[in-house]
Amino acid sequence: MRFGLFIPQGWRLDLVDIPAGRQWEVMRDLAAYADGGAWDSLWVYDHFHTVPVPTDEATHEAWSLMSAFAATTTRIKLGQMCTAMSYRNPVYLAKVAATVDIISGGRVQMGIGGGWYEHEWRAYGYGFPSAGVRLARLDEGVQIMRDAWRDGRVSFDGKHYQVDGAIVAPKPLQENGIPFWIAGGGEKVTLKIAAKYAQYTNFTSEPDGFVHKSRVLEEHCAAVGTDYGAIVRSANFNAVVGSSEAEVSERIERIRVRQNTKANPEAVRAMLANATSPDSASGTPEQIVERLTRMRDLGCEYAIMYFPEAAYDRSGIELFEREVIPALS
């Protein structure tokens, strides 16, 4: 099992009380720490407004961060989980991602999905088209990016996107273009798109759901003639790690108190419930190893970890590195 690390960028109220002028320093230093350690990749979210509710707290833009991390790290892969297809014209996004890949020396990963956060869609003037339209744009956009990275020039006449001889030069450094991580578990459309184009998928960390989605993906691969075994399946995990259950509870309480100053306590409670659910990677190292071993045995080859304390306290990350990663790598 390989591991990725989310960098706090404000979206989940994970930079609260850190002055705006210091937030990049915090993100940069954590990325540098991950670059020098056991992590295979670092990740950001592609969102504009905070959760669990929109607030005036910072949410730093994903592709600006990608470019900055490309220039300030040397080894670690760089991804977003996941870019919303409709937020940027796909051939423009192909150009941006290719440039970041050049800056990074060939380390970019393209996490891509249909998008879902209605409040920010409408606030930024994108409207909020139906799920069918959002996923149709995803399908067309992935084809455009794939062809642009492969050929350096792309034309496409689709229902939602038209491109006429767009030049994407230089192409990404990675042979065959930037890897696609198709995110989401929609069984009729999203997983079919993944079967056609993805090198990686990303869906639920709930074990029974993971098995079911994997079977659906396998069926789509058989139908479209692609190799199911070649697609790496991944999941995201919330992680609050402590040497004892009492310590885990203390850490969660500190997170709750901090976030309650910025958002409705009931909304914060619901968000933190996800961080400590049976499907999370929260708990003692022994508990986490047991949960992740089960997921690995079910075919989850890649775990992307979100530590809500990361901007304030790395001790949970360090404990995870010492006692969890070696047991599963």
Order of alpha helices (4+ residues) and beta strands (2+ residues): beta-alpha-beta-alpha-beta-beta-alpha-beta-alpha-alpha-beta-beta-beta-alpha-beta-alpha-beta-alpha-alpha-alpha-beta-alpha-alpha
